Amino acid sequence: MSRKEENRIGLLGATSYIVGSIIGSGIFVSPKGILEHTKSVGLSLIVWVLCAAINAISALNYIELGTSIPQSGSEFAYISYVGWEPIAFSFLWLCAIIQSSCSGSVLFLTFGQYMIQAVEPLTCLSDFDKNIAIKLFGFGLILFLTVINMYSLNKLAAKVQILSMISKISAVGMIIGIGAYFMIFEGATKNFNKHQIFKGSNFSISQIVLSIYQGNWAYGGYTTLNYGTEEIEITNFSRTLPRAVLGGLFISSVIYVMANIAYFSVLSPEDIIQSDAVATLFLQRTVGNNFAYIMPVLVGFLIIGTLNGDIFSWSRYMLAGARKGMLPSAMGLIHPENDSPRVAIWTHTILCILFSFIGDVDQLVDYLTVIGIMSTICALLALILIKIKGIPVASSAVKFSLVYPIIGLIIQVFLLVTPIVIDPITSSVGIGLFLIGVASYYVLIYPKKKLSILKTADEYSTRLCQLIFWCILDLDPKQRKSSETTKAEETHEEESETYIERF
C-alpha cells in the first residue's frame, strides 16, 4: 500500500524529532564529560563548537544518504542497498533487539528515578519500594507513548514531540536567561576574563581526543529522521530533510554552548566536574533551594521527547528489517488508516520492559558501543561506493562533495579506536557479537529453502498480529502500487522502483 500524505510529518514535526533526540537530560544533570578532559572554560567551549562542526559534516552525509535512498531504516537500508546484506543483518539484530531495548529501558527508568526524587521529600519509601515505584513510573511513560504512536504520526505523536521540543528549549532558556542576568547585572564574568578562561587547560592530544569523543555523543540523534524517512512529507521531501536535520542540529548546538556559558557564569570548572546535578546546583546558587526542587520534575519530563523519538526510530528500523525478510514478517505490519507500524512499536516496548529487569543494562550498552560506530562506518563506505561507482539513486537526491564522507569516515575510525583502546575486552565482546550475527545470516537467511518450522511460525504469527492489531503488510517501495497516490507520490514511487533494482 502507499502511505497517506496526511499521516506524514512536515518541517516543524521533523525538526522537533531532531532536537528532541539530541538534547537529553544530560545538559541539566552532568555536562562535565568534556570539561573533565579539557580542564578549562575556554577549551571546553571550543570543543563543544568543534563537536558541533564535526557532527554537521556527518549530518551532511546522512542527508545525502537519506535523499538518495529515501527508505526507512537508516544504516540498515543504506548497507542493504549496496548488497552488503550479511553485515546489514548483523547490525539489524544487534541494534533492533539489544541496543534499542537497552536505550529505551535506560530512558524510562531514568524518568522514574527523577519522578521519585521529586516526591521523595513528601514520602518515606524503602529502597525496595523505590525500585518498584521507579519501574511503575517508567512503565507508565513508555506505555503512554506507545499508545500515542499507534495513531497518526502527524496528528498525535509529532505534536507530542513538538510540545516536548518547546518545553526543552524553554527549560534551557530559563537557565540561559538566569546566567545572562548574572553576567550583565551582577558582573558574574570572572571565568571569562583573559586570566581565567584558559587557566589549567589540558592541551594533550589524547585528552582533546577523549573530550571530542565525549562531546560527539552529546550531539547524537541527528540521524533520527533517517530511521523513518518515509514518514516525511513527499511534496517537499528533499528540502524538509536537510532543513530539519541541519536546523535541529544548529538549535541544539546553540543551546549547548549557551547553557555551558550560563553555568560558567556562576559555577567554577571544579564545581561542574564534582557535581552530578549541575542544573540543581546552578539554581541553588542563583535563585535558592526552593526553586531548585523542581529540577527533578523538569528533567524527568524532558526525557519524554527523547523516549518518543526512540520509539519512532526503532519501530521504523524494525519495520525496514521485516520488509527485507530479515525480521519476522509481523513487524512489517502497518495500520491501513494511519500507517502506524503497531506490531514493531509494541515489540520495541515489550523488549524495553523486559530488559529493564536485567541487572546491569549499562554493561550491555557498553558492549554495543562499537557496533553503533561500525554501523555508521559501513553506511559511509556505502555512500563512498555509490559516489565512486555512480550507482543509480533517486533523482531528487541532495548531493555533496566526496570529501565529506571521507572526512566523516576518518572521524568515525578515530571514534572506533577510542573505546577499543580504553576497554579492549568490552569492545571485543561487541565485535564478537557482530561476527556471530554475520555467520547467522548464512544459516538463517541465505539458504533459499528456509526451515519449515520458522516459516510456519512466521505465517501464523503474522496472521495473529493482523487480527489483534488490525494491520496489513507494508510492502517494499518496489512493490507498492496505488491508484490513489498524488502526482508527487507517483514520482517518488517511480524513483524508489529505479534505485531498488539490483545493480
Buried (B, 14 or more C-beta within 10 A) or exposed (E): BBBBBEBBBBBBBBBBBBBBBBBBBBBBBBBBBBBBBBBBBBBBBBBBEBBBEBBBBBBBBBBBBBBBBBBBBBBBBBBBBBBBBBBBBBBBBBBBBBBBBBBBBBBBBBBBBBBBBBEEEEEEBEEEEBBEBBBEBBBBBBBBBBBBBBBBBBEBBBBBBBBBBEBBBEBBBBBBEBBBBBBEEEEBBBBBEEEBBBBEBBEEEEBBBBBBBBBBBBBBBBBBBBBBBBBBBBBEBBBBBBBBBBBBBBBBBEBBBBBBBBBBBBBBBEBBBEBEBBBBBBBBBBEEEEBBBEBBBBBBBBBBBBBBBBBBBBBBBBBBBBBBBBBBBBBBBBBEEBBBBBBBBBBBBEBBBEBBEEEEBEEBBBBBBBBBBBBBBBBBBBBBBBBEEEBBBBEBBBEBEEEBBBBBBEBBEBBBBBBBEEBEEBBEBBBEBBEEBBEBBEEBBEEEEEEEEEEEEBEEBBEEBBEEBEBEBBBBBEEBEEEEBEEBBBBBBEBBBEBBEEE
